[in-house]
Amino acid sequence: MIAIGAHVSKLQGYAPALPTPFGNDGSVDCDALAKFCERQIQQGATALVVGGTTGEAPTLSPAEHVAIIGTAVGVARGRLPVIAGAGSNSTAHAIELTKEAEAAGADAILSIVPYYNKPTQAGLHAHFLAIAQSTGLPIILYDVPSRTACSLADKTVARLAERPQFIGLKDATGDVTRLARLRPLVGSNFRLLSGDDATALAFLAAGGNGCISVTSNLAPGLCRNMFLACRQGQIGRAQRLAGAAAELTSVLFKETSPVPLKYALSMLGLMSPKVRLPLVELTEQSEAAVAAVMEKMCRIYSGDLAGEMSGTGHSDLRVAVG
């Protein structure tokens, strides 16, 4: 396994935003989650991100939230950081989730911009400051306006970054020009992480530190090697790998995430496709689209890109399907 950097304050490379597996009875399947965490570790993930958007966090009970963090921490055993989603549109609830994450052994929290109630920038600053004052954990901000209908301004990010406890930003705006604006404001140590797989390569090429990714759940070797190729200046190779990743990314967002992802992972026998209401499982048309891309990727993995995409010999999509 290539060591890209394990300490959370120096996080770089690809970290999967993990889905939460559910059993046939709808309960959290911690056994499946543990096996999936180990798979990601073996294939070069630089962190495990649990209880976020992809993990269907709004549908998890407090006990389930603690259970998935504890599962990831137990599997990681210090080999890489565990970052726990702990955000809410209620500051008091976000503080509760943060304290639970700290008690469960998380190495950092991912704290989303409050959704639905659309606070001002002053309100956002006060919200995140209150969370920081409640915990000793490092905090990664999470800006995803497509989900929250509210966004962190660059100046607000910069104000928060003045405090060492705020170590990074997961930027899911898709605006790759933002990195050039933010870097001079936040300094070189602040982690700028893409939260948008579709624009991740452009983000990395512009100097981004990494990506908290949906696609890397399915093809961690491909994503890891795209990052390394970009870092090593092998732009042609990075672009070839990005083309394959783009096809996966497109189909993984064909319906609301993580619904297509869970279906794709179920094809590999890694977890059930079950999601919790108000999400519902894929339509037959979308299932067919996911299956077609998966089959195509299997052919690619058996072809000229197999060595590049599978990386250091660990099992990946090619092996799992084949």
N, C-alpha and C positions, 0 to 999 in steps of 0.2 A: 504494500500500500504506500503510495506517495504521500509523504508528510508535507502538507501545504502550510500548516500552522494550526496548532490546536488551541492556544490560549485565546479566550474570547475577545480580549482587547486588541488582538492583532488578527482578527478573523479575516480570511480572504478565501477565494475560491467558491465552490458551490456547496451550499447547505440546503438539503431538502426541507421544504415545508410539508411535514408529514401529515397524511390523512389519518383519521382515527378509525380503526377497523371496528365494525359491529358484528355481533353474532346473529344467528337466526332469530333469537328472541329479542333483538334490538339492543342488548347490553354491549358495553365496551368489551372488545376481545383483546385483553392485555397480552395473551400468548402470541397472537398474530402480530401485535404491535412490537413485542420484544424481538421476534424473529426478523421483522422488517427493519428494525433499528440495527440489528447486527449485520444484516445484508448491506445496509447503507455504509456502515463503518468499514466493512471489509472492502467496499468498492470506492473508498476514498472520500467520503463526505467529510467536510471540515467542521460541521456542527449538526446537531439534531434540533430541529425547530418543531415543537409540539404545541398543540392547543391554539393554533392560529386560525386564519380563515379557512385554509385547506383542511384543518382538523375539525371543522364544524363546531368551533368553540361556542357559539351562541346556544347550541342545543345540549351542551354538557352540564351536568349537575356539578356542584362544588366537589363532591366526592370523586366524580369521574375526572374532573380537572386535576385533582391531586394524584389520582391513580395513573393517568397517562404520563405525567411528569415523573413520578416515581419509577415507572416502568423504564422510561428512557434513561434516567439517571442510573438505575440498576444495571442496565445493559452497557452503558457507556463506560462506567467504572473509571472515570477520569481520563479516558483515552481521547476524548474530544468534548467540547462544551455542549451542554444542553441549554437551549434557549426556549423559555416558556412564554407562550402568549398569555398576557395578563391584562388585556385592555377592556375597556367598557366605555359607554357614553355617560356613565355615572362615575364621578371621581371616587366616591366612597366605595363603590363596588370594585373599581380598578385597584384600589388600595388593598381590599380584601383578597383579591386574586393574586396580587403581587406578594403579599405576606404568605399566602398558601404556597406559592411557587418557591419562595425562599426556604420555607420550612421543608418542602419536598426535595430540596437539594439542587434546584436549578442554578446554573452558572450566570444567567442573565435573564432579563425579561424583554419581550417584544411588546411594546405598548402602542396601540393603534390610536390614531386621531379619533376623538369622540364622534360618533355617527348620529344622525337623525336630528339632534338638537342644535347643530350648526353654531357653535360658539365663535366669538371673535378671536383674533390673534392673542389678545390679552387673556381671554379665558383659556385658550389652549396652553399658553405659557404657564398660567397658574395651575391648570390641571396637571401638567407633567411635573411641575415643581413639587406639588403636593405628593405625588406618587414617589418622587425621589426622596423626599423627606421621611417616607414611611419604610424605607428599605435600605439595606446595604448593597443590594445587587446592582451591577451595571445595567443600563437601560439602552435599548435600541429603539428609536422612534420608528413608527410605521405610518407612512403617508400613502393612502390609497383612495384618492377622491372618488373613483368610480364606485366604491362601496360606501363611502362615508358622506358624500355630498358636502365635504368640507376639506380644506387642505392646509397644510403647514406652509406659511410663507418662508422664504429663504431667510429673512431676518430673524424669524422666530427660531428656526433651526440653529442659526448662528448664536443667538442668545443662550439657548439651552446648551449648546456645545461648549460654552465657556466653562461649564461645570464638568469636571472630569468623569462624573458618574454617567453622563450621557456620552456613550462611546460610539454611536453610529446611527445611521438612518437607512431603513429599508424603503427605497423610493420606488413606488409602483405607479408613478404618474405616466411613465412611458416617454417622458421628456428628456431625451439624452443630452440636450444642451444644458440642463440644470446642473450637471456635475461641474461644468466649467465655471458656473456662477458660484456654486457652493464651496468648492475646494479652497479658494482664497479666504473664505469667511470662516471655515471650520478647522483649517490646518491639516497637516499630513497624517496625523494619528487618528483622526476621526474616520470611522469606517463608513464609506459610501457604498451601499449594497443595492443592486438592482432587485426590484420585486416584480419585474415584468420580463418573462422569458422571451417574449417576441423581440425586445430591443436589447437583450442582455449583451450580445456581442459588441454592439455599438457602444454601450455603456462601459464595458470592460476596455475596449480599445481607446476610449477617451480617458482612461485612468481609474475607472471604478475598481473597488477592492474585491468585489465578488457578486454573488447572486444568491438570494434566498428563493429557491426555485420549486415550481411544481413539476416541470419536465424531468428534473434530475431524479425524482422518485422512480421514474420508469427507465431512464437511461443514464445512470450516474457516471458510467465510464465515458460515454460520449461527452457529457457536460464537463467533466473534469478535464478531459483532454483538449476540449475546445478552449478552456480557460488557460491551460498550460501552453498551448500553441500560441495563444494571444500574448501571453507574458514573455514567451521566448522569441517573439517577433516573426513567427511563422504564420503570416497573415493568410496565405493561400490555404494552408491546412486548416486554420481556424475557420475560414469561410466555408470550406467543404463540409466540415463537421457541423457548422451552423446551419447549413442547408438541410441536413438530415434532422437536426434538432427542431428546425422551423416547422417541418411537417408534423412532427409529434406535438409540438406546442399548439399548432392550429387545431388539431383534432381534440386536444385535451381541454380546449375552451369552446368546443362546439356547442355545449350547453353549460349551465352554471357549474363552475368548479366547486367541489372536487368530483362531481358526478361522473364525467367521462374518465377521469383518472382512476377512480375506484373500479369502473368496469374494465379498463385496460389491465389493472393489476389483478383483477379476478381471472382474466384470461391466462395469467401466468401462475395462478394458484396461490397468490400471495395474500389475498384477503377477499372478503365478501364484497360484492358491489353495493351492499345495502347503505343507504343514507337515511337521515332522519328528516321528517317533515319540519319545515315546509318544502324541503328538497324532495324530489322523486327520482326514481331510476330512469335511465336513458330510454328514449323512444327507440323503436326498432330501426328506424332510419339512421339514427345516430349510432346505435350499436354496430350497424353494418359499416358505417364510415370509420369508426374506431378500429374494427376488425381489419378493414382493408389496409389501413395505414400500418397496423401491427404486422400484417403479413408482408407488406412491402419492406418494412424495416428488417424483418428476418432475412429477406433476400439480400438487402444491402450488407447486413452483418456477415453474410456468407461470401460477399464479393470483395472488391478491391479495398474497401474501407474497413474491413473487419479488424485488422490489426490496430488501426488508429482508434477505432471506436471502442474496442474492448479493453484497450489500455494495457495493464500490467498482468493480464492473464486471469483476473477475477471474473467470475460469471457475470453476465450482463444480459441484455435483452436477447441477443443471439442464442446464448446458451439456455436461457430460461424457456424460450419458446421452442427451440429446436429439440 
